[in-house]
Amino acid sequence: MKDELKYLTGFGCELFSEDTRCPGALPVGQNNPQKCPYNLYAEQLSGTAFTVPRNQNKRSWLYRIKPSVVHKPFKVFNRAYDNESYDWNKTYPNPNQLRWKTFDVPSRQDPEVDFIKGLHTLCGAGDPRMRQGVAIHMYLCNASMKDRAFYNADGDFLIVPQLGALQITTEFGKMRCEPNEICVIQQGMRFSVTVFGPSRGYILEVFDNHFQLPDLGPIGANGLASPRDFQTPVAWYEDLETDYEIVCKYQGKLFVADQDHSPFDVVAWHGNYVPYKYDLDKFMVINSVSFDHCDPSIFTVLTCPTNKPGTAAADFVIFPPRWSVQEHTFRPPYYHRNCMSEFMGLIKGRYEAKENGFSAGGASLHSVMTPHGPDKQCFEAATKNELKPERIGDGMQAFMFETSYSMAVTEWASKFCNKLDDAYYECWQDLRKNFEPIAVDSLNARNY
């Protein structure tokens, strides 16, 4: 099936989208008439409190064949497949630079593992019960979800495919998400994932708020990610009476309820609380044309703010192909200690500051105030190369989940996945002392 998507016209503001599969299915002049067209049920999905300011209010009205309340009681999901963890105190804190090699995916010959069973938590902080914090997951799967839908009561999922495309069916319609695209499934939205072979990707989960476009400030009206490039599904429904499982993630645990019909029975909808996708190739890079190295915040695609101005619960940042043109400047990322936690992943290619060891489908974590930066090979090349305009990152796409929270690493990520690179620290050990005090003293004498 060819994807049917439409572009959002007011991403991050109060402008609304609407769509229907049946003429006249959307009520005119009100949201909840006494009797809906086609004898549908009206149901509101609220993503914010009713009383938040108008320009922050997020909700959508769904007109469906049966309301989503028609299901049997939730029970604990099969815990043999529960690889998610929000018990951040279960492992001892680790301030070291951490790197994981490419995570293994189940092959076609292995037992079937769908998107839900393939979720593995790497790190995080906070508490979904308090609606504050983040979590980072990998999905490692080889099978499609069959007669099963999933929703996250704890927060939003920002999904970054790395291996294999995802065909995602939501209550709002279908969308296909390829590697080098991202999609966001917001809190409470029911969805099902179809894969086409072994599949791997990254997930950033936020509890605090919802993702939005960053303010542009002095950049002006254009640059970074444009609202017109975000797409959301058009209405699609199935009138299907069959046994269906609804899997819910609630307070960090998985539960399942049975129902006798498909949850994807929304005939029409309107609102500004929707799932959406974005093609990372459409990001308009802002970069330095004079000197020094701009902070990575200039590469922010989406941000999830906290109540503290300018401080994010999470930023989604990319490092796309671009021109490097700074004069008299060390051009790669500078050596750095940060009050934020920086989790990096690689979708494809070789990352400029770590061409060896940092692999696609792997990851790294540089925790609060833990120093990091280019390896020896990158440093020495960057201090000797002729500074002329050059392309960086062709065929490469790296990204960063940056958060103001101090992250804890799970047992699975530190012990059970067997992908932690114990030799990561060695990439900096051969950085030698280049200090030349005599030459500096002579320079000072000449200058003064």
Salt bridges, closest charged atoms under 4 A:
GLU4 OE2 - ARG21 NH2 2.69
GLU14 OE1 - ARG54 NH1 3.97
ASP19 OD1 - LYS6 NZ 3.89
GLU43 OE2 - ARG64 NH1 3.01
ASP104 OD1 - LYS419 NZ 3.14
GLU112 OE2 - LYS146 NZ 3.45
ASP114 OD2 - ARG148 NH1 2.77
ASP127 OD2 - ARG129 NH2 3.03
ASP154 OD2 - LYS249 NZ 2.75
ASP156 OD2 - HIS210 ND1 2.86
GLU171 OE2 - ARG64 NH1 2.74
GLU178 OE2 - ARG176 NE 2.68
GLU181 OE1 - LYS277 NZ 3.07
GLU205 OE1 - HIS137 NE2 2.80
GLU205 OE2 - LYS249 NZ 2.54
GLU245 OE1 - ARG148 NH2 2.84
ASP260 OD1 - LYS66 NZ 3.46
ASP260 OD1 - HIS261 ND1 3.00
ASP265 OD1 - ARG64 NE 3.10
GLU342 OE2 - HIS336 NE2 3.91
GLU342 OE1 - HIS372 NE2 2.93
GLU352 OE2 - ARG322 NH2 2.49
GLU355 OE1 - ARG350 NH2 3.85
GLU380 OE2 - ARG432 NH1 2.79
GLU390 OE2 - ARG331 NH1 3.39
ASP394 OD1 - ARG391 NH2 2.79
GLU411 OE1 - LYS90 NZ 3.72
GLU411 OE2 - LYS415 NZ 3.93
ASP421 OD2 - ARG99 NH2 3.20
